[in-house]
Amino acid sequence: MLGCGHSSPRFLCNQAVIYLLFFCHLAAVTLARQKTFIYDK
């Protein structure tokens, strides 16, 4: 996995993955809301 070499702790890598997943989920929800909002007009 990128950025998960021997130099960086595994905890930091897990944190980064969690933040990335959360951000992707947030973006997907926002996009879905925007689409619904546009179609409702």
N, C-alpha and C positions, 0 to 999 in steps of 0.2 A: 504493500500500500504506500502511496506517496507520502512523504514526510514522516514515515514511521520507521526510520532507520534505528541503528543502535544508539545514536546520539540523543534521540528524544524518548522520553518515558512513554510507556504504553498508555498511561492515564491521560496524557495530553492528547494522544491520538484518538482515544475514545471520546474525549470531550469534543474534539473537532468534528468527528463523525456525527455525534449527537446534534451539535449546533447546525451542521450542514443539513441533516435530515429535517430538523425543525424548520429551518429556513425554506427548504423546498416545499414542505407541507404548507407553510404560511403563504408562499407564493402561489401554490395551487389553489388554496382557498380564496385568495384575493382575486385570482383570475376567474374562478368560477363565479364569484360574486359580481364581478364586473360584467361578465357575459350575461348573467341573469338580469342585471340592471339595464343593460343595453337592450335586451330582448323585451323587457317589460315596457319600454317607452312606446 
